[in-house]
Amino acid sequence: MDFEFTGQVVEWRGPAPYIFIEIPADQSEDIKFAAKGLEYWGQVPVAVNVADREFTTALFPKDGRYLLPLKLAVRTPLDLEVGQLVDVALDVGRP
């Protein structure tokens, strides 16, 4: 994977609550550079591995960093909760 980091599980309450993993600021800068030309509407397509669960999604930009959406299909079997730290491996782009 192109990027590996540990991020905190956070909740963002918009019109509906969403659960994300915060990507550290320094990694977000590197991802932004690697994603030039791949982003659409500020989002970056990625392939992700969290605890041996692989999935694809798109990163959301927020406050100068990226947030990684955590799908319910990943979150539930792993018992991931808000505040927890999670190890993530991530490839920019789609496989």
PyMOL commands that set and color helices and strands:
alter all, ss='L'
color gray80, all
select helices_A, chain A and resi 25-34+72-78
alter helices_A, ss='H'
color red, helices_A
select strands_A, chain A and resi 3-13+17-22+44-50+53-62+65-69+85-92
alter strands_A, ss='S'
color yellow, strands_A
deselect
rebuild
show_as cartoon
